[in-house]
């Protein structure tokens, strides 16, 4: 019996008496049979049977090999993924769109993609499934759903193909196949395909708002489920939008303060031709209003203690 035959016989025997050990034995190994090297799918991260990141063979070689292994920037990936937004109605403003991924998911994906791209071969993709929980009916009901897809790096761009999108958990299915609620029921997920769009992703036709650095793959027609990220451009665009939002918020606060303190105190005083008793009443009311407004600004943290004290002194000195 040859060494190869002995190895195969031994592993088969182990698989009969302990299947889990056999799976652990093979996972991540480079197996060379008849001179051909094949890399077994490797788990990068998992949390139960329905949340994972894995290395998997390309679903199609029609577009050529991937540019793996690759060194990617974790922060740029997280920022880029956070830009994908669902646009349900054309009238919805950009700042009210729903993110495809939560912040936690974007961070986890960035970590897994950076780690996976270092280990992946040119013929491997990263496939993933993540679960998301949302509170419904004012927090009285909790709904969970899955999102699945595949990722690869090619032509200096990150490619993301979505398969199952917001697929709801089937509690009836789980109860039937896992009555003990041990959490061992595995779903059969669609990780997306280079060949054709996944069923259900037709909702993307007018649903994803595109930002600078992110575009849909154009294969004779746009694939709305296939996103191509220029990570550097997208990350810079995110930083620019964040800076613009910060400036707008500062401008809003500055206007709020100017609206309060922009009232000229002398203009509130009635002309001398009016009765002498009218002026003190107006003065007292104006000073009180300004002191109350000043105190509100301090409580909101919009001004410092030093600014509060100086302005308060100024208002009182004007009495």
PyMOL commands that set and color helices and strands:
alter all, ss='L'
color gray80, all
select helices_A, chain A and resi 3-17+19-26+74-81+94-96+103-119+171-177+201-206+231-261+266-268+276-299+305-317
alter helices_A, ss='H'
color red, helices_A
select strands_A, chain A and resi 30-33+36-39+42-46+52-57+85-86+98-99+124-136+141-154+157-162+167-168+208-209+214-218+222-229
alter strands_A, ss='S'
color yellow, strands_A
deselect
rebuild
show_as cartoon
